[in-house]
Amino acid sequence: MDSWTYGPFAIPIVAIVGAFTYGIIKTLARARVRELEIKERIAMIERGLVPAPETDPPGFDRAMRRFERMETHRREFHDHRSGNGGRHRRAGVTLMGVGFGLMVLIAFADENPQTAIGVGGFLVVMGLAFLINGFIERSTEVVHSTGAMSPAPPAAPAPPPQPPRQD
């Protein structure tokens, strides 16, 4: 067979095999680094030293992400309870959609555009009022909100350093 027969398929095949190989090697390297970090912590504990929390950066990052997630949820819950402008904006868009839909429905069903504009236009104007109200309410919330996050709870005090053991 001609070698050009498989030519168009060679590049994607090599790319797929390369991607899987890269992923496997990266996973093995990450596992080896994690294993060395664990051995280092065990060696410190065996010598009577207390490893600092900063020696586990992935654990520290996980804790910070968890704290940020909780802070975001708390803020969203507070915004929801305080009646933010998003509710008015959504209601306005929905009412405007219903109004335009009624305009089209009445215009085609009754073939009377004046009635369609009268009934549907009323709902469109109501939706526009809700939409404007939502934007006004959002701008006043931004002015009054400090946006500052609450401070993290104080960390537990570190245990006092232990004198070296004399065996």
C-alpha positions in Angstrom: 0.0 0.0 0.0 0.9 3.6 -0.5 2.3 5.3 2.6 0.1 8.4 1.9 -3.0 6.4 2.4 -2.7 6.7 6.2 -1.2 10.2 6.1 -4.3 12.2 7.1 -4.9 9.9 10.1 -1.4 9.9 11.4 -1.4 13.4 12.9 -4.6 13.0 15.0 -3.5 9.5 16.2 -0.1 10.8 17.2 -1.7 13.8 19.0 -4.1 11.6 20.9 -1.4 9.1 21.9 0.8 12.1 22.9 -1.9 13.7 25.0 -2.6 10.4 26.9 1.2 9.9 27.4 1.6 13.4 28.7 -1.3 13.0 31.1 0.1 9.8 32.5 3.6 11.2 33.0 2.2 14.3 34.6 0.1 12.2 37.0 3.1 10.0 37.9 5.3 13.0 38.5 2.6 14.7 40.7 2.2 11.5 42.7 5.9 11.2 43.3 6.1 14.9 44.5 3.1 14.2 46.8 4.8 11.1 48.1 8.0 13.0 48.9 6.0 15.8 50.7 4.3 13.1 52.9 7.6 11.5 53.7 9.0 14.9 54.6 6.1 15.5 57.0 6.5 12.1 58.5 10.2 12.7 59.1 9.5 16.0 60.8 6.9 14.4 63.1 9.3 11.5 63.9 11.9 14.1 65.0 9.4 15.8 67.2 8.9 18.8 65.1 5.4 20.2 64.3 5.1 20.8 60.5 3.8 24.2 59.7 0.5 24.4 57.9 2.3 26.2 55.0 4.2 23.0 54.2 0.9 21.6 52.7 0.1 24.2 50.1 -2.6 22.1 48.4 -4.3 21.7 51.7 -4.0 25.4 52.4 -5.4 26.2 49.0 -8.3 23.8 49.6 -9.1 25.5 52.9 -9.0 28.9 51.3 -11.3 27.9 48.4 -13.7 26.4 50.9 -13.7 29.7 52.9 -14.2 31.7 49.7 -17.1 29.5 48.7 -18.7 29.9 52.0 -18.2 33.6 51.9 -19.7 33.8 48.4 -22.7 31.7 49.5 -23.2 33.9 52.6 -23.1 37.1 50.4 -25.5 35.6 47.9 -27.9 34.6 50.6 -27.7 38.1 52.1 -28.3 39.7 48.7 -31.2 37.4 48.1 -32.8 38.2 51.5 -32.2 41.9 51.2 -34.3 42.0 48.0 -31.7 42.9 45.4 -32.5 44.4 42.0 -32.0 41.2 40.1 -35.5 40.0 41.0 -37.0 43.2 39.5 -34.8 42.9 36.4 -36.0 39.3 35.8 -39.6 40.2 36.4 -39.3 43.1 34.0 -37.8 41.0 31.2 -40.4 38.4 31.7 -43.3 40.9 31.6 -41.8 42.5 28.5 -41.7 39.1 26.8 -45.3 38.4 27.8 -46.3 41.8 26.5 -44.6 41.4 23.2 -46.0 37.9 22.9 -49.6 39.2 23.5 -49.0 41.9 20.9 -48.0 39.3 18.2 -50.8 36.9 19.3 -53.6 39.5 19.2 -52.3 41.2 16.0 -52.3 37.9 14.1 -55.5 36.4 15.6 -57.7 39.5 15.5 -55.9 41.3 12.7 -56.3 44.5 14.8 -52.9 46.1 15.5 -54.4 48.8 17.7 -55.9 46.4 20.2 -52.6 44.4 20.1 -50.5 47.4 20.9 -53.0 48.5 23.7 -53.1 45.1 25.6 -49.5 44.0 24.9 -48.1 47.5 25.3 -49.5 47.8 28.8 -47.5 44.7 29.9 -44.4 45.9 28.0 -44.5 49.2 29.9 -45.0 47.4 33.2 -42.0 45.2 32.4 -39.9 48.3 31.5 -40.8 49.8 34.8 -39.7 46.7 36.7 -36.5 46.6 34.6 -35.6 50.3 35.4 -36.5 49.7 39.1 -34.1 46.7 39.1 -31.2 48.9 37.7 -31.9 51.7 40.2 -32.0 49.3 43.1 -28.7 47.7 42.0 -26.9 51.1 41.8 -28.1 52.0 45.3 -26.9 48.7 46.7 -23.4 49.2 45.2 -23.1 52.6 46.9 -24.2 51.3 50.3 -22.3 48.1 50.2 -18.7 48.1 51.4 -17.8 44.8 49.7 -15.4 44.0 52.5 -15.1 40.3 53.5 -15.4 39.5 57.1 -12.0 38.6 58.7 -11.0 35.0 59.0 -11.5 33.4 62.4 -8.4 33.5 64.5 -6.1 30.5 64.2 -5.5 28.3 67.2 -2.3 29.2 68.9 0.7 27.2 68.0 1.9 24.8 70.7 5.1 25.9 72.5 8.3 24.5 71.0 9.5 21.4 72.7 13.0 21.0 73.9 15.1 18.5 71.9 14.8 14.9 73.2 17.8 13.5 74.8 17.8 9.7 74.5 
